[in-house]
Structures are given as C-alpha cells and as structure tokens.
Amino acid sequence: MEQFHHPRPVRFGRAEGSRPTPERRHLMDGLTGRVLEIGAGDGVKLTCYPPGTEEIILVDSDPFLRATAKDVAAGVPIPVRVIDGTTARLPVPDASCDTVVCSLVLCCAPQAQAALAEVRRVLRPGGRLRFYEHQRSCNPAITLAERLITPAWSRMCGGCHPAHDVLAPIRAAGFVMERLDHFSLYLVSHVLGIARSR
C-alpha cells in the first residue's frame, strides 16, 4: 500500500525504478487519454502510468506533496500538470477528463457525495472512475473490528475511515460498476473497481 498512502518512497527506492503493487497495476491497466488523479502522494505513481495516457493531472491540496510530485513529473515522458485543489473542488473544466483515479481518497473525504459530484462533473460522458479504497467488510465481526480501530487508524492515516461504505455513494452519484474486486490487506477490507459515468 506504500504507493497509495502518505508521502514516502516506494519500496526499493526510486533509484531502482518503480515497482508497482498488483493493485496499482490493475488500477492503471489500459488507461488512455486525459487522466485526473486525486492525491499526488510522493509522485512516484506517475512512473506507473501506461504509455497510452496522453496527459496526467494530479490534484492535491498539500503544497509539499505538489512540489514533490512536480520533481518526479520532470522525469516522466507523459505530460503532467500538478495543481492545487481538493476533493470538493477539482480545478478543471466540465467533461474534460477521460478517467478519474482515486486511491485511498474517498475513504478520507469528509463529504464523499460532494467529491463524487465533482468527479462526475469533470468526466466526459461515459468516462470512468477507477478507485482503490477501504470498504466496510460484509462480515459483521470484521466490520466491528474496523469500527473499533477507526479512531486510532484515522489519526495515523490522514483521516481514513476503514469502516465507511464507499460503494453506496459511488452508485448514488450515478456510476455503473464495471469491475469490482474485494480483498483484505492488513486486516482491513479493500475494494478495487472501475465504474462508468452515465
């Protein structure tokens, strides 16, 4: 999960090149056109984008993360713009992106519905939302454990709430699920998916 979490180098370091996790590979597989990714992280994920990507727009509210991502962007062959913004305010025009990527963002967003309304706004008709998020477990015992660890987890992990249901707001925002994979990692349930805007 190092490529999805708080700013720190990817395992093995930049000198040996990026080693994308299987989740990151699935998230990026087949991407084309203009892609907006919410959350810059340390910028190393920029090296994981496939060659069919025409432009990457990274949005982050943290000036340190934007500066770090800009350093990495200088060595990436795909055009990259790193801009200031939040999940509730994506500073790009309506219907201007082919895909929006969210990695451990919606489980931290204070207002997931507002964030998803912005995602819908910037996506072209039929555009796709690709996401990798914490998702409340279907198992009641695990859900209880996720709720119990949430206060400490949230403080340590940038406001993340592992017991949130991120799928319901995605569907309520008007997205149709095309692919959905559930799995557990570090005793917390995750979901990786692709949803198409209507």
C-alpha distance (Angstrom), angle and dihedral (degrees) to the residues before:
residue distance angle dihedral
M1 . . .
E2 3.80 . .
Q3 3.80 92.1 .
F4 3.80 90.7 55.7
H5 3.78 102.6 42.8
H6 3.76 138.5 66.8
P7 3.81 121.2 -35.2
R8 3.76 111.9 -67.2
P9 3.80 133.8 119.7
V10 3.77 119.6 -81.3
R11 3.78 113.9 -103.8
F12 3.83 111.8 -80.1
G13 3.82 90.1 24.0
R14 3.77 133.7 -107.6
A15 3.77 93.4 -79.1
E16 3.81 90.6 71.6
G17 3.79 92.5 41.7
S18 3.75 131.7 -109.7
R19 3.78 118.7 -49.3
P20 3.79 103.9 -163.0
T21 3.77 117.7 -151.7
P22 3.82 117.2 -119.3
E23 3.82 88.0 -106.3
R24 3.80 91.9 54.5
R25 3.82 90.6 47.7
H26 3.82 91.0 52.6
L27 3.79 90.4 46.4
M28 3.81 92.6 52.6
D29 3.80 100.3 36.1
G30 3.81 111.9 125.1
L31 3.81 97.0 -1.3
T32 3.80 114.2 162.4
G33 3.78 137.8 168.8
R34 3.80 125.7 16.0
V35 3.81 113.4 -11.9
L36 3.78 126.6 -168.6
E37 3.80 115.4 -160.8
I38 3.78 119.7 -167.4
G39 3.80 111.4 -141.5
A40 3.79 121.1 31.7
G41 3.80 98.0 -149.2
D42 3.80 109.7 -179.2
G43 3.81 90.9 -35.3
V44 3.81 95.2 -116.1
K45 3.80 90.6 115.0
L46 3.81 86.7 70.7
T47 3.79 87.4 76.3
C48 3.82 89.9 60.2
Y49 3.81 96.5 62.8
P50 3.83 115.0 113.0
P51 3.81 120.3 -118.0
G52 3.83 92.9 -108.8
T53 3.81 89.3 71.8
E54 3.82 109.1 105.8
E55 3.81 98.8 -169.3
I56 3.80 137.2 -0.9
I57 3.80 121.9 -150.5
L58 3.80 113.9 -167.5
V59 3.81 116.6 -164.3
D60 3.81 121.1 -164.2
S61 3.80 134.5 151.4
D62 3.82 94.8 -150.1
P63 3.84 113.0 91.7
F64 3.83 92.6 -156.3
L65 3.80 92.3 54.2
R66 3.80 91.8 45.8
A67 3.81 90.8 52.3
T68 3.81 91.8 48.1
A69 3.82 91.5 48.2
K70 3.83 90.9 49.5
D71 3.82 89.6 56.1
V72 3.81 90.7 54.1
A73 3.83 92.0 42.3
A74 3.81 90.0 61.0
G75 3.82 89.1 68.9
V76 3.81 98.3 45.0
P77 3.84 119.8 98.5
I78 3.83 92.8 -143.4
P79 3.84 117.4 81.2
V80 3.82 109.0 -103.1
R81 3.80 131.6 -167.7
V82 3.80 117.8 -168.3
I83 3.80 111.2 -163.7
D84 3.79 140.3 174.6
G85 3.79 115.1 -106.2
T86 3.78 146.3 115.2
T87 3.80 136.2 -127.0
A88 3.80 88.1 -98.5
R89 3.83 93.8 47.8
L90 3.79 118.3 38.1
P91 3.81 106.5 -179.2
V92 3.80 98.2 -143.8
P93 3.83 130.3 100.7
D94 3.79 124.3 -92.2
A95 3.82 116.6 -84.0
S96 3.82 91.9 3.7
C97 3.83 101.6 125.3
D98 3.79 132.8 69.5
T99 3.81 94.1 -158.7
V100 3.80 138.3 12.9
V101 3.80 118.0 -155.8
C102 3.83 121.7 -157.1
S103 3.80 119.4 -176.0
L104 3.80 115.1 -177.2
V105 3.79 89.3 -28.5
L106 3.80 106.1 109.1
C107 3.81 91.7 52.1
C108 3.84 86.5 58.7
A109 3.81 99.1 39.5
P110 3.82 111.6 112.0
Q111 3.81 89.6 -146.9
A112 3.80 110.2 27.6
Q113 3.83 92.5 178.6
A114 3.82 92.1 56.5
A115 3.81 90.3 47.4
L116 3.81 92.2 50.1
A117 3.81 91.7 47.1
E118 3.81 87.3 56.6
V119 3.80 90.8 47.8
R120 3.81 90.1 52.3
R121 3.81 90.5 48.0
V122 3.82 95.0 54.7
L123 3.82 95.7 42.2
R124 3.77 119.5 91.5
P125 3.84 114.9 -124.0
G126 3.81 106.9 -72.0
G127 3.81 91.3 15.3
R128 3.78 119.4 146.7
L129 3.77 137.0 -118.9
R130 3.80 112.8 -151.2
F131 3.77 114.3 -167.4
Y132 3.78 143.1 178.3
E133 3.80 109.7 -170.9
H134 3.75 145.7 151.6
Q135 3.78 107.4 -98.3
R136 3.77 128.1 -169.5
S137 3.80 110.3 -103.0
C138 3.81 122.8 -111.1
N139 3.81 87.9 -137.6
P140 3.85 109.3 90.2
A141 3.82 93.3 -147.7
I142 3.82 92.3 52.2
T143 3.81 90.8 44.1
L144 3.80 89.1 55.0
A145 3.81 90.3 50.4
E146 3.82 90.5 48.7
R147 3.80 90.2 52.0
L148 3.79 91.9 48.4
I149 3.81 93.9 51.6
T150 3.83 94.6 42.7
P151 3.85 98.4 92.7
A152 3.82 94.4 53.3
W153 3.83 93.4 34.4
S154 3.80 91.8 51.6
R155 3.82 92.6 52.1
M156 3.81 92.5 49.3
C157 3.82 97.8 40.4
G158 3.79 106.7 47.8
G159 3.81 98.9 -90.9
C160 3.81 96.7 -46.8
H161 3.82 116.8 161.6
P162 3.83 109.2 -159.4
A163 3.83 91.9 -172.7
H164 3.82 94.0 60.0
D165 3.77 120.6 113.4
V166 3.81 103.1 -130.7
L167 3.80 95.3 170.5
A168 3.81 96.3 66.3
P169 3.84 94.0 56.8
I170 3.83 90.9 45.8
R171 3.80 90.5 54.6
A172 3.81 92.0 41.8
A173 3.81 89.3 54.3
G174 3.81 89.1 62.4
F175 3.79 102.4 -96.8
V176 3.80 123.5 141.5
M177 3.81 115.3 -144.4
E178 3.80 113.6 -123.4
R179 3.80 98.0 170.4
L180 3.78 132.7 10.7
D181 3.80 128.0 177.8
H182 3.82 121.3 -177.5
F183 3.80 121.4 -161.2
S184 3.79 141.4 149.5
L185 3.78 125.9 -119.9
Y186 3.80 125.6 175.2
L187 3.84 88.6 -2.3
V188 3.82 91.3 -62.0
S189 3.81 123.8 109.7
H190 3.80 118.8 -118.1
V191 3.76 136.4 -174.6
L192 3.79 129.5 -155.5
G193 3.76 116.8 -167.1
I194 3.76 152.2 153.6
A195 3.80 119.6 -138.7
R196 3.81 128.3 -176.8
S197 3.78 122.9 -141.2
R198 3.79 115.0 -125.8
